[in-house]
Amino acid sequence: MPKMKTNRTAAKRFKVTGSGRVKRPKAGGNHGMQEKSRKRVRRLRNNDMVDKVLEKKIKRLLPYG
């Protein structure tokens, strides 16, 4: 049985925490910052967790997950 390949796009976007949850960056934090409020930009800096429903699908793309 050959080794399972890691989905490289998923590997760049998601990280699995020690407890097994999946971390993801928030959307909309790359450009056009001058139109966004400071409060909104500050919130976009922090990472977010993936919803429990989608965790299984994402972990399938990450063999170490």
C-alpha positions in Angstrom: 0.0 0.0 0.0 1.6 3.3 -1.0 1.8 6.2 1.4 -1.0 8.8 1.4 0.1 12.1 -0.1 -0.5 15.3 1.8 -2.8 17.8 0.1 -0.3 20.7 -0.1 -3.0 23.5 -0.3 -4.7 22.1 2.9 -1.3 21.8 4.7 -0.6 25.5 4.0 -4.0 26.6 5.3 -4.7 24.4 8.3 -2.9 23.2 11.4 -4.0 20.4 13.8 -3.8 21.4 17.5 -2.6 19.1 20.3 -6.2 18.3 21.3 -7.1 17.4 17.7 -9.0 20.5 16.7 -8.2 22.2 13.4 -7.0 25.8 13.3 -7.5 28.1 10.3 -6.8 31.8 9.4 -9.8 34.1 9.1 -10.8 35.2 5.7 -10.5 38.8 4.3 -7.2 39.8 6.0 -4.9 40.2 3.1 -5.6 43.5 1.3 -7.8 46.6 1.3 -7.0 47.3 5.0 -7.6 51.1 4.8 -11.3 50.5 4.1 -11.7 48.2 7.1 -12.1 49.5 10.7 -9.2 49.0 13.1 -11.4 46.8 15.3 -12.1 44.5 12.3 -8.5 44.4 11.2 -7.5 43.5 14.8 -10.0 40.6 14.9 -8.8 39.3 11.5 -5.3 38.8 12.9 -6.3 36.0 15.3 -6.7 32.4 14.1 -10.0 30.7 14.3 -11.1 27.0 14.7 -12.7 25.0 11.9 -16.3 23.9 12.6 -16.7 20.4 14.1 -18.7 19.3 11.0 -15.8 20.0 8.6 -13.0 18.7 10.8 -13.2 15.2 9.5 -13.0 16.3 5.9 -10.0 18.5 6.5 -8.1 15.9 8.5 -8.5 13.4 5.6 -6.4 15.8 3.5 -3.7 16.0 6.2 -2.3 12.5 6.9 -0.7 13.7 10.2 -4.1 14.9 11.4 
